[in-house]
Amino acid sequence: MAAGYVNQQGLPLNNLIAAGAVICLLPVLLLFPFMQRRFVSGFTTAGLKEQEAVRR
């Protein structure tokens, strides 16, 4: 993916790659604190549904 981000000497442009990583992670880091309760409840309810199917 990052093979195209090189300078004239063929060295990677680390600052550009790092900026892209931050831009990709920023929405996740901003939304997780607000959606944490729903995120965790989704795991717990999914686990309960799986257990009910096994019991039957």
Buried (B, 14 or more C-beta within 10 A) or exposed (E): EEEEEEEEEEEEBEEEEEEBEEEEEEEEEEEEEEEEEEEEEEEEEEEEEEEEEEEE
